[in-house]
Amino acid sequence: MTTPIELYYWPTPNGWKISIALEEMGLPYNLNLVDISAGQQFEPDFLKISPNNRMPAIIDPDGPEGEPISIFESGAILQYLARKTGQFCGPTEHDRIAVDQWLMWQMGGLGPMAGQAHHFLKYAPQMGHELPYAQDRYRNEVNRLHGVLDRQLAKTEYVAGDFYSIADMAIWPWAILWEGQQQDISDKPNLSRWLDQVGAREAVQKGKALASDKRAVTQSKDAQKVLFGQK
């Protein structure tokens, strides 16, 4: 039996990417919660695994050549798990390139822009900062990126082609939060279709539900200072 992977996780879009992937790939794992609102991402033992003090991270006891390996950065973890299992990375080299392109698109585009939209539209006002320029900037950029995604999904069933891949697993957790990004996707039927299609997968539902009760915890001002670099 495969030795369980140690998953270091909190229920956020980046965390969901990896919990979804582990469920989709049928890999056993042990859950290690990293309470980012309490500052556990700064603890020395976690920094040995994730020097950028961000989750998710994993330790795979059965890494390359049978040696344990720790990996941080959600995109790198997804690529590693896809190579390890031979799943969800595309059936041909052409397809694998397409998967990598859309994975990088999420890592460099949708994730950061949606994250900033959430920050300036939701958290900054709670901290007494109303910044209309920043709110408009990131709201509009997320809308542009959603348009890119909708046009791609008009051509293909899934993001990288007519096959489900780690690119879908990376993009879906951020795209599903469109309401919190103050988006209207009524004019993006392909995006809407894909959100429902991916969201109906059993493994996606299980991955997103992992420790979901922790997500509902109200964040205090002290927690926000930790989360937003004011520690």
C-alpha positions in Angstrom: 0.0 0.0 0.0 1.2 3.5 -0.8 2.5 5.4 2.3 0.2 8.4 2.9 1.3 11.8 1.8 1.4 14.5 4.5 -0.7 17.4 3.4 -0.2 20.8 5.0 -3.4 22.6 4.4 -6.0 25.3 5.2 -9.4 25.5 3.4 -8.5 28.2 0.8 -8.5 28.1 -3.0 -4.8 27.2 -3.0 -5.4 24.5 -0.4 -8.4 23.1 -2.3 -6.2 22.6 -5.4 -4.2 19.9 -3.6 -7.0 18.3 -1.6 -8.9 18.0 -4.9 -5.9 16.5 -6.7 -5.2 13.9 -4.0 -8.9 12.9 -4.0 -9.0 12.7 -7.8 -5.8 10.7 -8.0 -6.8 8.3 -5.2 -3.7 9.0 -3.2 -3.9 8.4 0.6 -2.9 11.4 2.7 -2.8 12.6 6.3 -4.2 16.0 7.0 -2.1 18.6 8.8 -4.0 21.8 9.4 -1.9 25.0 9.1 -4.0 27.7 10.7 -2.9 30.7 8.7 -5.1 33.1 10.8 -3.2 32.0 13.9 0.3 32.4 12.3 1.1 28.7 12.2 2.6 29.2 8.7 5.5 31.1 10.4 6.4 28.2 12.8 10.0 26.9 12.3 9.0 23.3 11.5 6.6 24.5 8.8 9.2 26.9 7.3 11.5 23.9 6.8 8.8 22.5 4.4 7.6 25.8 3.0 10.2 28.6 3.2 7.8 31.1 1.7 5.5 30.6 4.7 2.6 29.7 2.5 0.4 26.6 2.4 -0.3 24.2 0.9 2.8 22.0 1.1 3.3 18.2 1.1 5.8 15.6 2.2 5.8 12.5 0.1 7.6 9.6 1.9 7.7 7.8 -1.5 9.4 10.5 -3.5 11.9 10.1 -6.4 14.2 7.1 -6.0 12.1 6.1 -3.0 13.4 9.0 -0.9 11.1 11.4 1.0 10.6 14.8 -0.6 8.9 18.0 0.6 7.3 20.3 -1.9 5.8 23.8 -1.6 3.9 26.0 -4.2 0.6 24.5 -5.3 1.5 24.5 -9.0 4.7 22.6 -8.4 2.8 20.1 -6.2 0.2 19.5 -8.9 2.8 18.9 -11.5 4.7 16.5 -9.2 1.5 14.5 -8.4 0.5 14.3 -12.0 4.0 13.0 -13.0 4.0 10.6 -10.0 0.7 9.0 -10.9 0.7 9.6 -14.7 -2.8 11.1 -14.3 -4.4 14.4 -15.3 -1.4 15.8 -17.2 -2.7 15.2 -20.7 -2.4 12.1 -23.0 0.2 13.6 -25.4 3.1 16.0 -25.3 1.1 18.6 -27.1 -1.6 18.2 -24.5 0.9 18.4 -21.6 2.2 21.7 -23.0 -1.4 23.0 -23.0 -1.9 21.9 -19.4 1.3 23.6 -18.3 0.3 26.8 -20.1 -3.1 27.0 -18.4 -1.6 26.0 -15.0 0.9 28.9 -15.3 -2.0 31.2 -16.4 -3.7 30.4 -13.1 -0.5 30.7 -11.0 0.5 34.0 -12.6 -2.8 35.5 -13.5 -6.2 34.4 -12.1 -4.9 33.4 -8.6 -3.0 36.6 -7.8 -5.6 38.9 -9.4 -8.6 37.2 -7.7 -6.7 37.2 -4.4 -6.1 40.9 -4.7 -9.8 41.4 -5.6 -10.8 39.6 -2.5 -8.4 41.6 -0.4 -9.5 45.1 -1.6 -13.2 44.3 -2.0 -13.7 42.4 1.3 -10.9 42.6 3.8 -9.5 46.2 3.3 -12.9 47.8 4.0 -13.2 45.7 7.2 -9.9 47.2 8.2 -11.1 50.8 7.4 -9.5 51.1 4.0 -11.7 52.0 1.1 -9.5 52.1 -2.0 -11.8 52.6 -5.1 -8.9 52.6 -7.6 -7.6 49.2 -6.3 -11.1 47.8 -6.1 -11.8 48.8 -9.7 -8.4 47.6 -10.9 -8.7 44.1 -9.6 -12.4 43.7 -10.2 -11.8 44.6 -13.9 -8.8 42.4 -14.2 -10.6 39.4 -12.9 -13.4 40.1 -15.3 -10.9 40.2 -18.2 -9.4 36.9 -17.1 -12.9 35.3 -16.8 -13.4 36.4 -20.4 -10.2 34.7 -21.5 -11.4 31.5 -19.7 -14.9 31.7 -21.2 -13.5 32.0 -24.7 -11.2 29.1 -24.2 -14.1 27.0 -22.9 -16.1 27.8 -25.9 -13.6 25.7 -27.9 -12.9 22.9 -25.5 -14.8 20.9 -22.9 -12.1 21.5 -20.2 -9.6 24.2 -19.9 -6.6 22.6 -21.7 -8.6 20.5 -24.1 -11.2 17.7 -24.2 -9.7 16.1 -21.1 -9.9 16.9 -17.4 -6.5 17.9 -16.0 -4.6 19.6 -13.2 -5.2 22.9 -15.0 -8.9 22.5 -14.2 -8.1 21.6 -10.6 -6.0 24.7 -10.2 -8.4 27.2 -11.9 -11.7 26.0 -10.5 -11.1 26.8 -6.8 -10.5 30.4 -7.7 -13.1 30.8 -10.4 -15.9 29.3 -8.2 -15.5 32.3 -5.9 -16.7 34.8 -8.6 -19.3 36.3 -6.3 -16.7 37.4 -3.7 -14.8 38.9 -6.6 -17.9 41.0 -7.4 -18.3 39.4 -10.8 -21.3 38.8 -13.1 -20.8 35.7 -15.1 -24.3 35.7 -16.7 -22.6 36.7 -20.0 -20.1 33.8 -19.7 -22.1 30.7 -20.5 -19.1 28.5 -21.1 -17.5 29.4 -17.8 -20.8 28.7 -16.0 -21.1 25.3 -17.7 -17.6 24.4 -16.8 -17.9 25.5 -13.1 -21.0 23.3 -12.8 -19.4 20.4 -14.6 -16.2 20.3 -12.5 -18.1 21.0 -9.3 -20.3 18.0 -9.9 -17.2 15.6 -9.6 -17.2 13.6 -6.4 -13.5 14.1 -5.8 -13.9 17.9 -6.2 -16.7 18.0 -3.7 -14.7 15.9 -1.2 -11.6 18.1 -1.7 -13.4 21.3 -1.3 -15.3 20.0 1.8 -12.0 19.1 3.6 -12.0 21.0 7.0 -14.6 23.4 5.6 -15.8 24.3 9.1 -12.5 26.1 9.6 -13.2 28.5 6.7 -16.3 29.8 8.5 -14.3 31.0 11.6 -14.7 34.8 11.9 -11.3 36.5 11.4 -10.3 38.9 14.2 -8.3 42.0 13.7 -5.3 40.2 15.1 -5.8 37.4 12.6 -5.9 39.9 9.7 -2.6 41.4 10.9 -1.1 38.0 10.6 -2.7 37.2 7.2 -1.7 40.5 5.6 1.8 40.8 6.7 1.4 43.1 9.7 2.7 40.6 12.2 
